[in-house]
Amino acid sequence: MEQQNLIATAFLDIAFKVHRTLGPGLLESCYEEVLCYELARSGIAFGRQVEVPLVYEGTSVGAAFRADLVLSESVIVEIKSVEQVLPVHKKQLLTYLRLAGIRLGLLVNFNCALLKDGITRIAN
């Protein structure tokens, strides 16, 4: 879990920089694009729009979802740009974590005046 915390902290530093530079109000895809640019510059290993298989009763039946970002195969980041994060968004990320077998997730809503108010950390 220590490695996951270090990765999450490094990502959040990047997210704060992106939010300071761009501000709130853009589409999620804009933030994702710039986050990927900054992640590549930082050297943090990441996957973008990572397809996670849906396994039902021991059989893979297709893709369950695409994770916005998976950092070092150990942290899922779900990017939002919404007026308000709803409980369903948090449940969605928790389900993603469970299906992917990953313990730590970050739900980041860039549509906040202060990004710290838009960050939810979820552990599986």
Residue pairs with C-beta under 8 A, 6 or more apart in sequence:
1 103
1 104
3 72
3 74
4 74
4 75
4 103
4 104
5 104
7 44
7 71
7 72
7 74
7 75
8 71
8 75
8 104
8 106
8 121
10 42
10 44
11 39
11 44
11 71
11 75
11 77
11 106
12 106
12 119
14 35
14 38
14 39
14 42
15 35
15 108
15 110
15 115
15 119
16 115
17 38
18 31
18 34
18 35
18 38
18 110
19 110
19 115
21 34
22 30
22 31
22 34
22 110
24 81
24 110
24 111
24 112
24 113
25 81
25 111
26 81
26 110
27 81
28 68
28 79
28 80
28 81
28 110
31 79
31 81
31 110
32 48
32 68
32 69
32 79
35 69
35 77
35 79
36 46
36 48
36 69
39 46
39 69
39 71
40 46
44 71
44 72
45 71
45 72
45 73
46 69
46 70
46 71
46 72
47 67
47 69
47 70
47 73
48 68
48 69
49 66
49 67
49 68
50 66
50 67
50 69
50 70
51 63
51 65
51 66
52 63
52 64
52 65
52 66
52 67
52 96
52 99
52 100
53 60
53 62
53 63
53 64
54 60
54 61
54 62
54 63
54 64
54 99
55 61
55 99
64 96
64 99
65 96
65 99
67 76
67 77
67 78
67 96
67 100
68 76
68 77
68 78
68 79
69 76
69 77
69 79
70 76
70 77
70 100
70 102
71 77
73 102
74 102
74 103
74 104
75 102
75 104
75 105
75 106
76 93
76 96
76 97
76 100
76 102
76 104
76 105
76 106
77 105
77 106
77 108
78 89
78 92
78 93
78 96
78 105
78 106
78 107
78 108
79 108
79 110
80 89
80 107
80 108
80 109
80 110
80 111
80 118
81 109
81 110
81 111
82 89
82 109
82 111
83 111
85 107
85 109
85 118
85 120
89 107
90 107
90 120
90 122
93 105
93 107
93 120
93 122
94 105
94 122
94 124
96 102
96 105
97 103
97 104
97 105
97 122
97 123
97 124
98 124
102 124
103 123
103 124
104 121
104 122
104 123
104 124
105 121
105 122
105 123
105 124
106 119
106 120
106 121
106 122
107 119
107 120
107 121
107 122
108 115
108 118
108 119
108 120
109 118
109 119
109 120
110 118
111 118
112 118
